[in-house]
Structures are given as structure tokens and as C-alpha cells.
Amino acid sequence: MNEPSRCPVPHGDRRRTVPPGEPAGPPVEVVDGVWHVRSLPLVREVLREADATVQAGFNAEAAAQGLTGDHPPVLYADGPEHRRQRSATARFFTPAAVGRRYRGLMEERADELVARIRAEGGCELSAVTLRYSVEVAAQVVGLTDSGTEGMARRLERFFAIPAPPGDRPRGVLGRARAAAAAVRPAWAMGAFHLLDVRPAIRTRRERPREDVVSHLLAEGYTDREILVECLTYAAAGMVTTREFIAVAAWHLLDDDALRARYLSAEEAGRHAILHEVLRLEPVVGHLRRRTTRALVLEHEGRRHEVPAGALLDLSVRAANTDARALGPDAAALCPGRARPRGVRAEVLSFGDGAHRCPGGFLAIQESDVLLQRLLRLPLELVHPPRVAWLETIAAYEVRELVLRAGAAQEWRSPSPASTAR
């Protein structure tokens, strides 16, 4: 592996979304029978061992017991069928397809939302990013036969983070609210199926289009199977992109020099900054796999023999800031930093191997289109946002990111002397 160079202007640990008490080491550790892997080379190795592990994250093992039919969800599938499914849908996510089919929509929606923020003098950003990400992803998936705002609310209820176990409801009203919260995901999924998925299926049976739902119908998927796939794409294309845009805005609004650099850069430079923020703040912080055969992991002279049937917890967050692989400033924000050979700019934030997220370019393009418009407004953070964690996918949720717009028409970078560190 190449020796990475140090960040020229390190600022210490710049991460905002690390759960309290989450361990960053050791590289391999067995806790209560679960193998925790935190080294970048080893996490990459496991993700690329396609014949040695199967999906065990995102409630895959529990969900598999209730799944029937001929088409396992792409999120849970492995082996030849998974490769075939991924190959068939790859055409929706290529840079050429994103530019040709969706770039104009992104720009139109971003312009509308930013104009509204300017007129209203500010916003709560997570509400804006939800609507924006839902509108874009709906076009890709094919969920365009229902109202975007209603669909956004239904998906938000389905993926909502539950109250912590220690927050016990008090009184009759509290218990009633807790009971309602417990059934809300099932109700929201039913409403999503009835109001969003079924109309899309009905339309595309009559007039197929160039989108995921049309493809699934051509492959013979049942309505239930299409619902599961739509929820998968909703989580990947709507929920996670929404959170990343919010955390990227948080970083850029908090650092005038970085914001000025972002706004003055060409597209490649802006994408480099966004990839570096995503490296530090992977929306999905952990991936889980179960071994189908014995697996040997070797790291710095130590040999770890993982038996067949073992559960592996792969820490993307720890791997993305692995000082052994990325240098002692791995937790600093340094766009364009040197990396080991073959490691992408966002490192493992989009995964790796057979289950690498196919929509990585779409997510970065979508984020950039909105952020470059948003950050030209004279915006400031009213207060730091609230961060919570969704255990099902080890993801963060950024809320109460309240922005206030000043009277000026456009944000102006402070003088270099005032932003020098």
C-alpha cells in the first residue's frame, strides 16, 4: 500500500456523527461472539470476499424468514442472482444516465427550493433535503404517480428513529403515543404501497418507462416484491442522501474557508470536498456479514481465523479513519488527500465489493447541485443540529438544522486574513 501524505492543514477530529463511546479499535475484536473488524484493509477484504460471506445487515436474516417468491430483494441477495440483478439495473446510475435524465430535474428543484428559502428568510434543512431527495429518487425508481410531499411523509414515518429504550412512556397519553409509534412503520408501509407503489405499477404496466419499476415488471416481479425493492431504493436514494446533504451543509456552514473553496471550485473540486466529508461522515456506519466458510484475516503479523457461520460487524466509520492506512490525520478534513492504491476518495462510505451502492455518483451529483446553490445564500446556522442514530442500518439522522438568511443577496467569503487558522 502507498504511504499516504499528511493533510497540509490538519484540524484535529472534524467528525460530527460518531456515536458516544463507539470504539475505534482494536482492528479485530470478538465481543459476545460477534467479530468486530475496524481496519480499512480488512474491511475491504471481507466485503470483496463474495463467496465467503452473505448479507447479515439491514435485518436481512429476520427479513429472509418472511420473504417468499422467485426474486429475493437485491439488498439481501448474494451470488449469481445478485450479480445479475445489479448488472440489469446499473444503467440507471451511470454518470451519463444521471446527467441526461436527472440533472435537469435536480437543477429545477434546487432552484425552486433555494428561492423559497430566500423568500422565507431561512429553513429547517432536513425538511428541505427530504423533499428534494424524494423527488429525485422517485424519478429514478419510477414512483411518479403520487404526490411527492405525501410520499415523503410516509417514508419519513416508516424510517423514523424510535425513542431510546430508557425513555419509558408515562401515563395513559404517553402509553397511547408509544403504542401508536410501534405500529406507525407498518401503517406507513401499507400507505406507501397503496398510495405510491401501486399507482406506479398500474401506470407502467400500460406504458413502461426507463425506470426501476418498469424493469422489475419486465422481470416478472410481483407487487409485493416491487414494494420491497422500492423500500430498499427509498432507504438508499432518499433517506441516506437526505442525511448526507444535511451533514455536508453543516460542515460547510461552519468553516468559511472550506465554504469559499467549495463555491469557487469546478465540479471535480466540489466533488472532492463532498467525498472527503462523506469519508468522515458515512451515513451507514456499520455493515454486517455472516461467513459461509472459514475466513482467515491477517493484519500486521497477526492471524485471525474466523469460523464459518460467524457474524462480522464491519465498522465503516473506523475503517474510513484508520490511521494505519490513511495517516495520523485520518480524522481531519482534507479534500484530495493521498490514499492507498485502489481506495476511493470516499473510502468505504458507499461500501465495496458485490454490495457496493450503485447510486454513489447520483448521490454526490444530487448533493452538489443543491449545496452550491444553497451555500451562495447569506445563511448562518442558528444553533448546532441534533444527531440521533438508527440502529437498523447504523445510520445517523441530522435534525433541527435551522438556517437563517441575512439581508444580502449572496454570501461573501471573509478576507483570507480573517479565515486563516
Phi, psi and chi 1 to 4 in degrees:
 res  aa     phi    psi   chi1   chi2   chi3   chi4
   1 MET       -  142.8  -59.4  178.4   79.7      -
   2 ASN   -68.2  148.6  -66.9  -16.7      -      -
   3 GLU   -81.8  114.2 -179.8   65.2   24.8      -
   4 PRO   -71.0  144.5   24.7  -31.9      -      -
   5 SER   -82.4  158.8   61.8      -      -      -
   6 ARG   -78.7  153.7  -61.9 -166.6   61.5 -178.3
   7 CYS   -66.8  131.3 -177.6      -      -      -
   8 PRO   -64.8  -28.5   20.3  -31.6      -      -
   9 VAL  -132.1   72.9 -171.4      -      -      -
  10 PRO   -68.8  144.8   25.7  -32.3      -      -
  11 HIS  -125.3   24.5  -60.7  -57.0      -      -
  12 GLY    76.4 -161.2      -      -      -      -
  13 ASP   -77.3  113.7 -167.8  -24.8      -      -
  14 ARG  -100.5    6.7  -64.8  -72.0  -62.0  -82.7
  15 ARG   -73.2  146.0  -65.2  173.9  -64.2  171.4
  16 ARG  -115.8  -10.1  -48.0  -73.4  174.8   82.4
  17 THR  -126.8   43.7   60.2      -      -      -
  18 VAL  -100.4  120.8 -180.0      -      -      -
  19 PRO   -60.0  141.3  -22.2   33.1      -      -
  20 PRO   -57.9  131.7  -22.4   32.7      -      -
  21 GLY    80.8    3.9      -      -      -      -
  22 GLU   -70.7  123.6  179.9  176.3   80.1      -
  23 PRO   -72.8  143.4   24.6  -31.5      -      -
  24 ALA   -99.6   -6.8      -      -      -      -
  25 GLY  -159.5  174.7      -      -      -      -
  26 PRO   -72.3  174.2   28.5  -35.3      -      -
  27 PRO   -58.2  -37.2  -25.4   34.7      -      -
  28 VAL  -135.8  131.5 -179.9      -      -      -
  29 GLU  -151.5  137.8 -178.7 -179.6   28.7      -
  30 VAL  -104.9  120.3 -176.5      -      -      -
  31 VAL  -128.3  117.8  179.6      -      -      -
  32 ASP    52.0   41.0  -63.8  -29.3      -      -
  33 GLY    83.7   -6.4      -      -      -      -
  34 VAL   -98.0  131.1  178.1      -      -      -
  35 TRP   -87.7  112.2  -71.5   73.3      -      -
  36 HIS   -94.7  122.9  -66.0  -96.7      -      -
  37 VAL  -117.1  124.7 -176.1      -      -      -
  38 ARG  -126.7    1.0  -53.8 -177.9 -178.1  102.0
  39 SER   -87.9  135.1  150.0      -      -      -
  40 LEU   -57.2  -50.6  170.9   55.1      -      -
  41 PRO   -60.5  -38.0  -21.6   32.5      -      -
  42 LEU   -74.8  -39.1  -66.9 -174.6      -      -
  43 VAL   -62.6  -43.2  171.5      -      -      -
  44 ARG   -60.2  -42.9  -73.6 -176.6   77.5 -147.1
  45 GLU   -61.0  -45.6  179.4 -178.9  -21.4      -
  46 VAL   -64.0  -44.6  171.8      -      -      -
  47 LEU   -64.2  -25.8  -68.7  173.6      -      -
  48 ARG   -92.3   -5.9  -66.6 -176.6  173.9 -161.7
  49 GLU   -83.8   75.4  -71.5  -80.9    0.9      -
  50 ALA   -62.8  -29.8      -      -      -      -
  51 ASP   -95.5    4.0   65.3  -24.2      -      -
  52 ALA  -111.3  -13.7      -      -      -      -
  53 THR  -140.7  161.9   67.8      -      -      -
  54 VAL  -130.8  162.7  -67.8      -      -      -
  55 GLN   -61.1  132.3  176.7   70.7  -85.9      -
  56 ALA  -133.9    1.4      -      -      -      -
  57 GLY   -93.6  178.7      -      -      -      -
  58 PHE    56.5   35.3  -49.9   99.6      -      -
  59 ASN    59.9   30.5  -78.8  -21.4      -      -
  60 ALA   -60.8  -43.6      -      -      -      -
  61 GLU   -70.7  -36.7  -65.8  173.8  -29.0      -
  62 ALA   -70.7  -40.8      -      -      -      -
  63 ALA   -66.5  -34.5      -      -      -      -
  64 ALA   -61.0  -30.1      -      -      -      -
  65 GLN   -69.0  -25.2  -61.4  176.0    8.3      -
  66 GLY  -101.7    2.8      -      -      -      -
  67 LEU   -94.7  133.6  -66.6  174.2      -      -
  68 THR  -130.4  169.9   58.0      -      -      -
  69 GLY   110.4  177.2      -      -      -      -
  70 ASP   -91.3   -7.8  -61.1  -32.4      -      -
  71 HIS  -126.1   95.2  -55.6   94.9      -      -
  72 PRO   -64.3  143.3   22.9  -32.2      -      -
  73 PRO   -56.0  141.2  -23.1   33.2      -      -
  74 VAL   -59.9  -29.6   67.0      -      -      -
  75 LEU   -66.3  -31.9 -179.0   63.8      -      -
  76 TYR  -101.4  -15.4  -58.9  147.7      -      -
  77 ALA   -73.5  157.5      -      -      -      -
  78 ASP  -144.5  166.0  -76.0  -75.6      -      -
  79 GLY    79.2 -158.3      -      -      -      -
  80 PRO   -58.4  -39.2  -25.0   34.0      -      -
  81 GLU   -65.1  -38.7  174.1   60.1   17.3      -
  82 HIS   -65.3  -43.8  177.4 -102.5      -      -
  83 ARG   -62.5  -38.8  -71.0 -166.7  -67.0  -87.6
  84 ARG   -65.2  -44.2 -170.3 -169.0   69.7   78.4
  85 GLN   -62.4  -44.5  -69.0 -177.0   49.7      -
  86 ARG   -64.5  -40.7  -73.3  -69.7  -60.3  -92.2
  87 SER   -64.2  -36.9  176.9      -      -      -
  88 ALA   -71.3  -28.8      -      -      -      -
  89 THR  -100.8   -2.9   57.5      -      -      -
  90 ALA   -60.0  -28.1      -      -      -      -
  91 ARG   -64.7  -20.3   68.3 -176.7 -171.8  -85.4
  92 PHE   -78.3  -13.1  -59.2  118.1      -      -
  93 PHE  -121.9    7.3  -56.3  101.6      -      -
  94 THR   -69.7  153.8   64.6      -      -      -
  95 PRO   -54.4  -38.5  -29.4   36.7      -      -
  96 ALA   -64.4  -42.9      -      -      -      -
  97 ALA   -66.9  -40.7      -      -      -      -
  98 VAL   -61.3  -46.6  170.3      -      -      -
  99 GLY   -64.9  -40.0      -      -      -      -
 100 ARG   -77.7  -40.7 -176.1  174.5   66.2 -105.7
 101 ARG   -97.6  -31.9  -63.1  176.2 -170.3  156.3
 102 TYR  -120.5  -16.2  -44.4  122.4      -      -
 103 ARG   -60.4  -43.6  177.9   68.9 -174.1 -117.5
 104 GLY   -61.8  -40.7      -      -      -      -
 105 LEU   -62.4  -45.6  170.8   70.6      -      -
 106 MET   -56.2  -47.7  -65.7  175.9 -165.5      -
 107 GLU   -65.4  -41.6  -66.7  175.2  -16.4      -
 108 GLU   -62.6  -48.4  179.0 -176.7  -24.5      -
 109 ARG   -67.0  -40.4  -65.5  -64.0 -178.6  -95.4
 110 ALA   -62.6  -42.5      -      -      -      -
 111 ASP   -61.2  -43.0  -73.3  -22.4      -      -
 112 GLU   -63.0  -45.8  -69.3  173.9   -0.3      -
 113 LEU   -67.5  -41.9  -68.1  168.5      -      -
 114 VAL   -67.4  -37.5  168.7      -      -      -
 115 ALA   -62.5  -38.1      -      -      -      -
 116 ARG   -68.0  -40.4 -180.0 -177.9  -61.3 -178.9
 117 ILE   -62.6  -42.5  -66.7  168.3      -      -
 118 ARG   -61.4  -45.5 -175.9 -166.4  -61.4  -85.9
 119 ALA   -66.5  -35.2      -      -      -      -
 120 GLU   -90.0   -5.8  -64.9  177.6   -4.6      -
 121 GLY    79.1   16.4      -      -      -      -
 122 GLY   147.7 -171.2      -      -      -      -
 123 CYS  -170.7  168.3   68.9      -      -      -
 124 GLU  -100.4  113.1 -163.2  -73.4  -58.1      -
 125 LEU   -65.3  -33.5 -170.4   58.5      -      -
 126 SER   -63.7  -30.2   68.3      -      -      -
 127 ALA   -68.1  -38.1      -      -      -      -
 128 VAL   -68.1  -46.3  173.6      -      -      -
 129 THR   -67.9  -30.3   55.6      -      -      -
 130 LEU   -64.4  -50.8  174.6   63.1      -      -
 131 ARG   -62.0  -43.0  179.9  176.9  175.5 -176.8
 132 TYR   -63.4  -49.6  176.1   65.6      -      -
 133 SER   -67.0  -35.0   61.3      -      -      -
 134 VAL   -66.0  -42.4  166.3      -      -      -
 135 GLU   -63.2  -41.3  -71.2 -157.1   35.7      -
 136 VAL   -70.2  -50.4  173.9      -      -      -
 137 ALA   -64.2  -33.6      -      -      -      -
 138 ALA   -60.0  -35.3      -      -      -      -
 139 GLN   -66.7  -41.2  -69.2  -70.1  -32.8      -
 140 VAL   -67.0  -45.8 -178.6      -      -      -
 141 VAL   -75.2  -37.8  179.4      -      -      -
 142 GLY   108.8   19.7      -      -      -      -
 143 LEU   -94.9   67.1  -61.5  173.5      -      -
 144 THR  -116.1   15.1   57.5      -      -      -
 145 ASP  -110.3   23.6  -66.7   81.5      -      -
 146 SER  -147.1  170.4   55.5      -      -      -
 147 GLY   -71.7  133.4      -      -      -      -
 148 THR   -64.6  -42.3  -57.8      -      -      -
 149 GLU   -64.6  -41.6  -69.2 -169.2   13.2      -
 150 GLY   -64.1  -43.7      -      -      -      -
 151 MET   -62.4  -39.8 -179.7  164.5   57.8      -
 152 ALA   -60.5  -43.3      -      -      -      -
 153 ARG   -64.1  -41.3  -72.4 -166.0  -60.4  -89.0
 154 ARG   -65.1  -41.8  -70.9 -176.7  -79.2  -83.4
 155 LEU   -68.6  -37.2  -71.4  168.9      -      -
 156 GLU   -62.7  -40.2 -173.3  168.1   39.9      -
 157 ARG   -66.9  -37.8  -71.7  167.7 -176.6  153.4
 158 PHE   -66.3  -42.2  179.3   77.1      -      -
 159 PHE   -94.3    8.2  -68.8  108.6      -      -
 160 ALA   -59.2  141.5      -      -      -      -
 161 ILE   -76.1  125.7  -66.9  178.5      -      -
 162 PRO   -72.8  163.1   26.6  -33.4      -      -
 163 ALA   -64.9  147.2      -      -      -      -
 164 PRO   -57.6  150.6  -21.8   32.2      -      -
 165 PRO   -56.1  -31.0  -23.4   31.9      -      -
 166 GLY   -74.0  -14.6      -      -      -      -
 167 ASP   -86.0   78.2  -67.0   -6.4      -      -
 168 ARG   -76.2  135.0  -65.8 -175.6  177.7 -179.4
 169 PRO   -68.4  143.6   24.0  -33.0      -      -
 170 ARG  -117.0  137.6  -62.6  179.9 -179.9 -180.0
 171 GLY    76.3  173.6      -      -      -      -
 172 VAL   -63.6  -44.0  175.0      -      -      -
 173 LEU   -63.5  -41.6 -176.6   58.0      -      -
 174 GLY   -63.3  -42.5      -      -      -      -
 175 ARG   -68.2  -35.6  -72.5 -168.1  -68.1  -85.9
 176 ALA   -64.9  -41.3      -      -      -      -
 177 ARG   -65.1  -38.5  -73.4  174.4  175.1  168.3
 178 ALA   -64.8  -39.9      -      -      -      -
 179 ALA   -65.0  -40.5      -      -      -      -
 180 ALA   -64.5  -39.5      -      -      -      -
 181 ALA   -64.6  -33.4      -      -      -      -
 182 ALA   -68.0  -33.9      -      -      -      -
 183 VAL   -94.3   -7.7  -58.8      -      -      -
 184 ARG   -58.9  -43.8 -171.2  175.9  -64.4  132.9
 185 PRO   -59.5  -41.9  -25.9   36.1      -      -
 186 ALA   -66.1  -41.1      -      -      -      -
 187 TRP   -63.6  -43.4  176.5   87.8      -      -
 188 ALA   -65.1  -38.0      -      -      -      -
 189 MET   -65.2  -41.3 -178.6  173.9   68.7      -
 190 GLY   -62.7  -41.5      -      -      -      -
 191 ALA   -67.2  -38.8      -      -      -      -
 192 PHE   -61.8  -41.9  176.9   61.6      -      -
 193 HIS   -64.4  -48.5 -174.5 -155.0      -      -
 194 LEU   -69.3  -43.5  179.9   65.7      -      -
 195 LEU   -95.2  -22.7  -59.9  174.4      -      -
 196 ASP  -116.3  -48.8  -56.1  -57.1      -      -
 197 VAL   -77.6  -47.9  178.1      -      -      -
 198 ARG   -61.5  -42.9  -75.5 -178.5   62.2 -178.2
 199 PRO   -60.8  -37.1  -25.5   35.4      -      -
 200 ALA   -65.5  -42.0      -      -      -      -
 201 ILE   -62.7  -45.6  -69.3  172.7      -      -
 202 ARG   -59.9  -45.2 -172.7  163.7   53.0 -114.5
 203 THR   -64.3  -42.3  -63.4      -      -      -
 204 ARG   -79.9  -17.7  -78.7  152.0 -174.9   77.3
 205 ARG   -66.8  -34.8  -81.5 -155.8  172.4  105.9
 206 GLU   -83.8  -40.1  -63.3  175.2    0.0      -
 207 ARG  -138.0   88.1  -64.0 -175.7  -57.8  -82.2
 208 PRO   -60.0  148.1  -22.3   33.5      -      -
 209 ARG  -127.6 -178.6  -58.5  177.8 -172.4  174.9
 210 GLU   -92.1   75.0 -168.9   66.1   14.5      -
 211 ASP  -151.7  175.7   54.7   36.4      -      -
 212 VAL   -66.8  -44.2  173.8      -      -      -
 213 VAL   -60.4  -43.1  171.3      -      -      -
 214 SER   -60.7  -41.5  -61.9      -      -      -
 215 HIS   -62.0  -44.6  162.9   74.3      -      -
 216 LEU   -64.1  -39.4  -63.4  175.8      -      -
 217 LEU   -62.5  -41.6  -75.0  168.7      -      -
 218 ALA   -63.7  -27.9      -      -      -      -
 219 GLU   -84.0   -3.2  -70.0  -77.3  -56.2      -
 220 GLY    86.6   20.6      -      -      -      -
 221 TYR   -69.1  144.4  -81.6   60.1      -      -
 222 THR   -79.3  167.9   66.0      -      -      -
 223 ASP   -59.1  -41.3  -74.3   15.4      -      -
 224 ARG   -64.8  -41.8  179.8  176.2  174.5   81.1
 225 GLU   -64.4  -37.7  -70.6  170.1  -21.4      -
 226 ILE   -66.9  -38.3  -67.7  173.9      -      -
 227 LEU   -57.9  -46.0  168.6   63.5      -      -
 228 VAL   -62.7  -42.6  174.0      -      -      -
 229 GLU   -65.0  -39.5  -65.3  -66.9    0.0      -
 230 CYS   -63.7  -37.7  -74.1      -      -      -
 231 LEU   -65.8  -37.4  -74.8  169.1      -      -
 232 THR   -62.1  -48.5  -61.4      -      -      -
 233 TYR   -67.8  -30.7  -76.5  102.9      -      -
 234 ALA   -64.4  -43.4      -      -      -      -
 235 ALA   -64.2  -43.5      -      -      -      -
 236 ALA   -76.3  -43.2      -      -      -      -
 237 GLY   -94.1  -20.4      -      -      -      -
 238 MET  -110.0  -54.2  -56.5  175.6 -168.2      -
 239 VAL   -69.9  -51.2  177.9      -      -      -
 240 THR   -70.4  -38.0   57.7      -      -      -
 241 THR   -64.6  -39.4  -56.8      -      -      -
 242 ARG   -55.7  -46.0  171.6 -161.1 -167.9 -176.2
 243 GLU   -69.4  -38.6  -58.0  -55.4  -21.3      -
 244 PHE   -65.3  -42.2  172.4   65.0      -      -
 245 ILE   -58.4  -41.2  -65.2  172.6      -      -
 246 ALA   -65.1  -44.8      -      -      -      -
 247 VAL   -72.4  -31.9   82.1      -      -      -
 248 ALA   -66.5  -42.3      -      -      -      -
 249 ALA   -61.4  -39.4      -      -      -      -
 250 TRP   -58.0  -48.8 -174.2    6.5      -      -
 251 HIS   -61.4  -46.8  -86.5  -84.6      -      -
 252 LEU   -71.7  -33.0  -69.6  161.4      -      -
 253 LEU   -74.4  -22.6  -73.4  163.4      -      -
 254 ASP   -88.6   -7.0 -104.6    2.0      -      -
 255 ASP  -136.2   98.8 -173.0  -30.3      -      -
 256 ASP   -60.2  -39.0  -75.1  -19.5      -      -
 257 ALA   -66.3  -42.2      -      -      -      -
 258 LEU   -67.4  -39.9 -174.9   66.3      -      -
 259 ARG   -61.7  -44.0 -177.4  178.5 -178.9 -179.8
 260 ALA   -64.3  -41.1      -      -      -      -
 261 ARG   -62.5  -43.0  177.9  176.7  171.5 -177.7
 262 TYR   -62.8  -47.5  174.8   78.8      -      -
 263 LEU   -71.2  -23.0  -68.7  175.1      -      -
 264 SER   -92.8   -7.4   64.7      -      -      -
 265 ALA   -85.2  157.1      -      -      -      -
 266 GLU   -73.4  174.3  -62.1  -65.8  -31.1      -
 267 GLU   -55.7  -44.2 -177.3  176.6   85.4      -
 268 ALA   -60.7  -39.7      -      -      -      -
 269 GLY   -68.1  -39.6      -      -      -      -
 270 ARG   -64.9  -42.6  -63.9 -165.2  -55.0  -88.9
 271 HIS   -63.0  -36.2  -74.8 -164.9      -      -
 272 ALA   -61.2  -40.7      -      -      -      -
 273 ILE   -66.0  -43.6  -68.7  171.7      -      -
 274 LEU   -65.8  -38.8  -64.9 -179.8      -      -
 275 HIS   -62.2  -38.7  -80.4  127.6      -      -
 276 GLU   -69.6  -39.6  176.8   69.4   -6.8      -
 277 VAL   -62.0  -42.4  172.8      -      -      -
 278 LEU   -65.6  -35.4 -176.3   57.9      -      -
 279 ARG   -58.6  -44.6  178.9 -172.9   69.5   83.4
 280 LEU   -72.9  -30.5  -72.1  178.3      -      -
 281 GLU  -125.1   61.3  -44.0  -76.3   10.4      -
 282 PRO   -61.6  129.1   24.8  -33.6      -      -
 283 VAL   -64.4  -42.9 -178.0      -      -      -
 284 VAL   -97.0  109.9  177.3      -      -      -
 285 GLY   -86.4  -18.6      -      -      -      -
 286 HIS  -139.3  145.4  -70.7 -107.9      -      -
 287 LEU  -122.9  147.2  -61.4  169.9      -      -
 288 ARG  -122.6  138.2  -71.5 -164.2  158.3 -160.9
 289 ARG  -135.3  154.3  -63.2  -71.4 -174.8  -90.6
 290 ARG  -119.2  133.4 -168.8  171.6  -67.5  -81.4
 291 THR   -74.5  141.8   54.5      -      -      -
 292 THR  -103.7   -9.1   54.8      -      -      -
 293 ARG  -153.0  169.1   60.1  170.1  172.3   79.2
 294 ALA   -62.0  142.7      -      -      -      -
 295 LEU  -133.9  129.9 -170.7   62.3      -      -
 296 VAL  -105.6  124.1  175.9      -      -      -
 297 LEU  -113.4  123.1  -57.4  177.0      -      -
 298 GLU  -114.5  130.6  -62.6 -173.1   15.7      -
 299 HIS  -147.1  117.2 -177.2   66.6      -      -
 300 GLU    48.5   49.3  -64.2 -176.0  -16.3      -
 301 GLY    85.1   -4.9      -      -      -      -
 302 ARG  -104.7  140.8  -66.4 -164.5   60.7 -176.2
 303 ARG  -111.8  125.8  179.7 -178.0  173.3   91.5
 304 HIS  -118.0  118.5  -54.6  -85.9      -      -
 305 GLU   -99.8  106.6  -61.1 -176.0    4.7      -
 306 VAL   -93.3  122.2 -175.3      -      -      -
 307 PRO   -75.9  163.2   28.6  -35.0      -      -
 308 ALA   -63.0  142.7      -      -      -      -
 309 GLY    85.2    2.4      -      -      -      -
 310 ALA   -80.4  147.7      -      -      -      -
 311 LEU   -93.4  127.3 -177.2   61.4      -      -
 312 LEU  -109.4  127.2  -68.7  156.1      -      -
 313 ASP  -104.8  109.9 -176.6  -53.7      -      -
 314 LEU   -99.2  114.0  -50.2  175.2      -      -
 315 SER   -85.7  102.0  177.3      -      -      -
 316 VAL   -64.7  -40.0  173.8      -      -      -
 317 ARG   -60.9  -45.2 -129.7 -179.1  -33.8  -98.0
 318 ALA   -70.1  -41.2      -      -      -      -
 319 ALA   -62.9  -37.9      -      -      -      -
 320 ASN   -69.4  -16.9  -81.7   10.4      -      -
 321 THR  -124.0   32.8   51.7      -      -      -
 322 ASP   -71.5  107.6 -178.3   -6.5      -      -
 323 ALA   -64.1  -28.5      -      -      -      -
 324 ARG   -66.6  -32.6  -64.6  176.8 -180.0   85.6
 325 ALA   -96.3  -31.3      -      -      -      -
 326 LEU  -114.0   -0.9  -64.1  166.5      -      -
 327 GLY   100.5  164.8      -      -      -      -
 328 PRO   -66.3  -15.6   22.9  -33.2      -      -
 329 ASP  -100.2   28.0   56.7    6.4      -      -
 330 ALA   -62.7  -22.7      -      -      -      -
 331 ALA   -91.6   -0.7      -      -      -      -
 332 ALA   -83.3  160.3      -      -      -      -
 333 LEU   -97.9  108.0 -159.5  159.4      -      -
 334 CYS  -137.7   86.2 -178.6      -      -      -
 335 PRO   -57.2  137.2  -23.0   33.8      -      -
 336 GLY    78.5   14.4      -      -      -      -
 337 ARG   -60.2  153.7   68.7  165.9   55.9 -117.9
 338 ALA   -70.4  145.0      -      -      -      -
 339 ARG  -136.5  158.9  -56.1  178.6  -56.0  -81.2
 340 PRO   -59.1  152.9  -23.1   33.5      -      -
 341 ARG   -56.3  133.0 -172.4 -177.6  -55.9  -83.4
 342 GLY    86.3   -5.1      -      -      -      -
 343 VAL   -92.3  129.3  173.9      -      -      -
 344 ARG   -74.7  165.3  -63.1 -179.9  178.6   89.3
 345 ALA   -61.4  -37.0      -      -      -      -
 346 GLU   -86.7    3.3   77.1  -78.8    1.5      -
 347 VAL    58.7 -108.5 -172.4      -      -      -
 348 LEU  -112.2   17.9  -61.8  177.5      -      -
 349 SER   -66.5  -23.2  -65.9      -      -      -
 350 PHE  -102.2   16.3  -71.0  127.6      -      -
 351 GLY    79.4 -164.1      -      -      -      -
 352 ASP  -163.9  166.3 -151.6  -36.6      -      -
 353 GLY    71.0 -151.5      -      -      -      -
 354 ALA   -62.5  -30.6      -      -      -      -
 355 HIS  -101.4   17.0  -81.3  -85.7      -      -
 356 ARG   -57.8  138.1  173.3  173.7  160.4   77.1
 357 CYS   -60.4  124.3  174.6      -      -      -
 358 PRO   -76.1  -17.1   28.7  -34.9      -      -
 359 GLY   -97.6   24.3      -      -      -      -
 360 GLY   -59.8  -47.0      -      -      -      -
 361 PHE   -65.3  -41.1 -179.8   81.9      -      -
 362 LEU   -57.8  -44.9  173.9   66.4      -      -
 363 ALA   -63.3  -43.2      -      -      -      -
 364 ILE   -69.3  -42.7  -66.5  -62.5      -      -
 365 GLN   -61.1  -45.7 -176.7   79.3  -91.6      -
 366 GLU   -61.4  -44.4 -179.0 -179.1  -17.6      -
 367 SER   -63.3  -44.5  -58.5      -      -      -
 368 ASP   -64.2  -41.6 -178.5   43.4      -      -
 369 VAL   -59.9  -43.0  166.4      -      -      -
 370 LEU   -75.3  -44.8  177.9   59.8      -      -
 371 LEU   -66.2  -38.8  -74.6  167.9      -      -
 372 GLN   -66.6  -27.0   61.8  174.7  -56.5      -
 373 ARG   -80.5  -45.3  -71.5  161.4  169.7   76.1
 374 LEU   -60.5  -44.0  179.2   71.8      -      -
 375 LEU   -77.0   -7.4  -66.4  169.6      -      -
 376 ARG   -80.7  -16.3  -66.3 -170.6 -169.1  -77.3
 377 LEU   -70.7  151.9  -65.3 -179.2      -      -
 378 PRO   -77.7   68.6   29.8  -35.6      -      -
 379 LEU   -97.4  151.5  -66.2  173.3      -      -
 380 GLU  -141.8  152.8   61.5  178.8    1.9      -
 381 LEU   -75.1  130.2  -82.8  171.4      -      -
 382 VAL   -73.0  -40.5  173.5      -      -      -
 383 HIS  -161.8  160.4   52.9   70.5      -      -
 384 PRO   -60.4  143.1  -22.3   33.5      -      -
 385 PRO   -75.3  172.0   28.6  -35.5      -      -
 386 ARG   -96.4  137.7  172.9  177.7   58.7   84.3
 387 VAL  -118.8  131.6  179.1      -      -      -
 388 ALA  -130.1  170.2      -      -      -      -
 389 TRP  -128.3  136.6  -73.7  -90.2      -      -
 390 LEU   -99.8  108.9  179.5   56.9      -      -
 391 GLU   -65.0  -32.7  -68.5  -60.7  -36.8      -
 392 THR   -54.8  -41.3  -53.4      -      -      -
 393 ILE  -120.4   14.9   58.3  173.4      -      -
 394 ALA    52.0   39.5      -      -      -      -
 395 ALA  -108.1  155.8      -      -      -      -
 396 TYR   -95.8  162.7   56.0   76.6      -      -
 397 GLU  -133.7  123.5  179.8 -177.5   86.3      -
 398 VAL  -105.1  118.2  178.8      -      -      -
 399 ARG  -131.4  165.6  -64.9  -66.1  177.6  -89.1
 400 GLU    58.8   37.3  -61.1  170.2   23.6      -
 401 LEU   -90.7   86.2 -157.1  162.5      -      -
 402 VAL   -91.9  126.9 -179.9      -      -      -
 403 LEU  -113.2  141.1  -54.4  179.7      -      -
 404 ARG  -120.3  132.9 -179.7  170.0   52.4 -137.6
 405 ALA   -98.2  136.1      -      -      -      -
 406 GLY   -82.7 -174.8      -      -      -      -
 407 ALA   -79.7  -22.4      -      -      -      -
 408 ALA   -65.0  157.9      -      -      -      -
 409 GLN   -80.0  -27.3  -71.5  -61.9  -57.4      -
 410 GLU  -150.0  144.3 -173.6  170.9  -55.2      -
 411 TRP   -70.1  137.7  178.5   78.5      -      -
 412 ARG  -117.4  133.7  -66.4 -170.2  179.5  -81.1
 413 SER   -66.2  135.9  171.0      -      -      -
 414 PRO   -62.4  163.7  -20.3   32.3      -      -
 415 SER   -61.9  153.1   65.4      -      -      -
 416 PRO   -54.5  -36.4  -24.7   33.3      -      -
 417 ALA   -63.5  -35.8      -      -      -      -
 418 SER   -78.5  -16.8   66.7      -      -      -
 419 THR  -105.3   -0.6   58.6      -      -      -
 420 ALA   -64.6  143.2      -      -      -      -
 421 ARG  -115.8      -  -63.9  178.8 -177.9  -89.5
